[in-house]
Amino acid sequence: MYRRASGRSAFLTPVILASLSAALLLCAAVLLLLASRFGHDVTEPQQLNHLSVSSENSAAPSVTGAKREERGIWIASVFNINFPSKSGLSAEQLRAELDDIVETADSVGLNSIYFQVRPSSDALYDSKIFPVSKYLGDTLPEGFDPLAYIIERAHERGIALHAWINPLRASADTNDLSKLPEHSPARKNPSYSVAYKSQRYYDCGIPEVRQLVADGIAEIINNYDIDGIIFDDYFYPYPENGVSFDDGATFQKYGGAYSDIGDFRRDSVNKLVKLCYDTVKALDPECRFGIAPFGIWKNDDGKNGGSATNGLSSYSAIYCDTLAWIKGGYVDYVAPQIYWQFSTSVARYDVLVRWWNAVLSEYPNVDLYISHAAYRASEWASGEIRNQIEYARSERAYAGSILYGYASVKADEAGLAADLKKAFSSDIVYTSIYSDGSPVSVNTPQNGAYVDSTGTYLIGTCDPGFPLYFNGKPVSVTKSGLFSVYTAISEGENRFVFSQNGTETVHIINGGKKNTSGGWTGYATLPDFRIVSVSPSLKTIVNGGETLSLSVTAPHGAEVTATLGNYTIKLNPTINPVGKAENYKEIYAGELTLPEVSSLTSLGCIVFNASRNGRTASLQGAEISVLEKNGSFPVSVKNDDTLLKISPTSWYYDDFKPQASGMTDNAVRLENGFYKLRMGGYISASNAEIVSGDVPLADVSRMFMHYTYETTTLRFYTGVNVPVHTAVTGGKFIVTLFNCSSVNPDAYVFHRSNPLFSDFSVTCDQKTQTVTYSFEMYDAENYYGCHFIYKDEAVCVILTNPVGFERENMLTGKTIVLDAGHGGTDPGALGPVRGFSEKDINLAIVLEAQNRLELAGARVILTRSDDSYVSIDDRMARYNEICPDLAVSVHQNSMDFSADITKIRGLVSLWFADSGRMLAECVSSGISKKIGRLERPVAQQRLAMLRNPKFPASLVEVGFITCVEEVEVMRKHGVSDAAAGICDAVFNFFTRQQDYILYDRSGSRTLVADPVVYYFSQRNG
């Protein structure tokens, strides 16, 4: 005898297209929800009436039994959806289809089949109670029993087989009893069923009907080695406007104890469910009994304990009180049909999973399986179903997944079969959820924190062995005891109470901003009579005739002057402090008009003097030089990678590309530590020096291309090391040469066989004195960075070519920098677990990725290899020193306290320099596929670790440390998966470059020797 290797079930049958036209409407939101569950049948359940979630469940065990993860597939027979493919097939044909179903399930890692054996008061097995299903034929072909056969074949593969029953649907496509088989229970007992539109439903309020359903279950258990019995959600029909279910006579006869017919219907369904559960357990205690209810029990109205949704409520619309079955203990599991996406606003997948998880945490003897809409895989975002499975796996009550949409799995629609194989590539064995004695601890925001918003999240840890309550309501907890809630807050003190296993924990959050002013503290004072903080303090070169602003900090009440050469001016107080202190700080300011000169002239250094009651102080300021009208002076860049800014205060990301050593230009002024150049940009005085002579405008006499395996070099013969800027825009690589008055458009060498560009054009703008070359790119992503040098009277733009890799050598010769974000005194973002902050996760991922990449032959360099603090400047300097083939910075995302982090998750890969675009895409795809996580769109973002334009760099936010479900995964296998994803990304990054590498006819990579300079009168390459 095969004994259930697992035991769970649940499902809703898809309503086939033909019957969808008759599908039910409640409101616009209901229609959306019903559309999203497109793929079950049409019937409904009922309820008891209460949801008590405010009291602790003393029955919560410290240990639950070990069990394997349920990985099921629904096989629908109604309307011949999955099996049989059509009516009237031979026994041989039926065997072949069932063999294929078992093989398909096994091939994608599933361990349970939910086989629809009674779609509508009929049977796909040998029954004495129900007629043979018309979807099979008039009789069982050649005595062949599909249920017995699939049980045998499934058990041979270690796959459990559950009988899926629609208990109350008498007919799916007619309301005419005369059209039913003569020995159909509905036809033999006309009073048992009610016509509803084009279908018939058994009246659950009739005791004999409930017994009929139970007898049918008993027949299956007595005759077949079945592992489970599963009902889907068709009890009372889904309502349609203007159509009523005519069970008034039944209510009048049996509903005397109820004033409301809805309560009577719910109680009738509850009685049916309990009767069937008792029947199953009486005949075979090991046989599992479960129900797959509609995904929404109730929509939360602030008091009823429902979910934060806005769709059809199974409690009121179809009279199903799933919580009554759970609390009554007459289901072994529930498998809610959550056939919506994470992004479905009226019924978010994550909101519902967390709600069911929270509810079932009080009832550990009832397992939670999630039913997924696999049939929608092709219309949803790539990987949605796998993301749903991975997300649900984190939850405390989760014990498995069941997929509706066998055809989509079979056809591998949108890579669904492959995704399932990845999701189920390793067993998740629930060895036990047990009490570890952990107290409730809110890690962030900390107790007493101030949050200036109308809401805040609270995340932390608790004992996973007991249900957790927040202000009396159950909380969704992960398998290791991580929790998160989002709650409204008001101004002032907010007291929140967490309770678990009889112990209360109070956490206080203050709404509003903390007052840090402390009141007025008076004027600042100097320690004695002295001068401080003069301006200008840095060497200054400006035009003659300009007004120079001067200021100085000196004691209050002093006479203060500024002397520059032969000029002395008085400076006036600006603060005028009141009080008796002797040396209050005062700021004195004034303006000095500079003399006009005929050439660059130094006026010497400013001297500031102060005197008061016989006491004096003096301090020297900056040297001031004056230029003649429209004058300039030459400066030269001292170091490679010197920033060329658009203004002294501009952000790096808006600036020109860093310049090479020796770049020269005429400066028109020096002020506040920056030279302003003729071309309009600014260079820090610390990175440039004044040189002799003058810098003339350049003529671009010719352009010359040269390439090797590693680089493509563009040489612009200017005779002067002019400023240069590059950008990738609209599929073009743009090179702008400044301070250029002319260009010879016909003097060039352009090799069309190069790996980067297909063509080019050139323009000269006399007004801005720039020459711009525009190179058509084969692909905007086929760009890996560049840098500048000046050699042999040419400005050289050196671009990195696509390099790829040879499989046999793997990553040999490749240099990769991995950066573990934060570290040491900088923990990064805080999550639910104390001592497990962002810096810890980042380092763990990087260390494992290093091992994997080194095994593949790469040279891997880390910016930090332990819990040490490394500044951003030091990290960027390390990047620049190494200039690797690529760099990946690893981080974890987080959200502000005001965000509802219970709904925010996913991975995002970022780039800034154009060279990082393809790498960011590879990193995003590589990690998200490996870890089964939402892949947010790759984005360009202004981040320091991404700004180096010389090589590809990406920063990846692997997940949200504020999402407890993602942290749960990260603490288990997420680190290893993320590291493996980085390795996949690196391989994919080099693989994608293969398309652009040049090969000769023999298949070898082409190497072009440095050709001599050619001149062409026509552009023929």
Buried (B, 14 or more C-beta within 10 A) or exposed (E): EBEBBBBBBBBBBBBBEEBBEBBBBBEEBBBBBBEBBBBBBBBBBBBBBEBEBEEBBEEBBBEBEEBBBBBBBBBBBBBBBBBBEEEEBEBEBBBEBBEEBBEBBBBBBBBBBBBBBBBBBBBBBBBEBBBBBBBBBEEBBEEBBBBBBBBBBBBEBEBBBBBBBBBBBBBBBBBEBEEBBEEBBBBEBEEBBBBBEBBBBBBBBBEEBBEBBBBBBBBBBEBBBBBBBBBBBBBBBBBBEEEEBEBEEBBEEBBEEBEEBBBBBBBBBBBBBBBBBEBBBEEBEEBBBBBBBBBBBBBBEEEEBBBBBBBBBBBBBBBBBBBBBBBBEBBBBBBBBBBBBBEBEBBBBBBBBBBBBBBBBBBBBBBBBBBBBBBBBBEBBBBBBBBBBBBBBBBBBBBBBBBBBBEBBBBBBBBBBEBBBBBBEEEBEBEBBEBEEBEBBBBBBEEEBBBBEEBBBBBBBBBBBBBBBBEEEBBBBBBBBBBBBBBEBEEEEBEBEBBBBEEEBEBBBBBBEEEEEEEEEEBEBBEEBBBBEBBBBBBBBBBBBBEBEBBBBBBBBBEBBBBBBEBEBEBEBEBEBEEEBBBBBBBBBBEBEBBBBEEBBEBEBBBBBBBBEEEEBEBEBBBBBBBBEEBBBBBBBBEBBBBBBEEEEBEEBEBBBBBBBBBBBBBBBBBBBBBBBBBBBBBBBEBBEBEEEEBEBBBBBBBBBBBEBEBBBBBBBBEBBBBBBBBBEEEBBBBBBBBBBBBBBEBBBBBEEBBBBEEBEBEBEEEBBBBBBBBEBBEBBBBBBBBBBBEEBBBBBBBBBBBBBEEEEBBEEBBBBBBBBBBEEBBBBBBBBEEBBBBBBBBBBBBBBBEBBEEBEBBBBBBBBEBEEBEEEEBBEBBBEBBBBBBBBBBBBBBEBBBBBBBBBBBBBBBBBBBBBBBBBBBBBBBBBBBBBBBBEBEBBEBBBBBBBBBBBBBBBBBBBBBBBBBBBBBBEBBBBBBBBBBBBBBBBBEBBEEBBBEEEEEEEBEBEEEEEEEEEEEEB
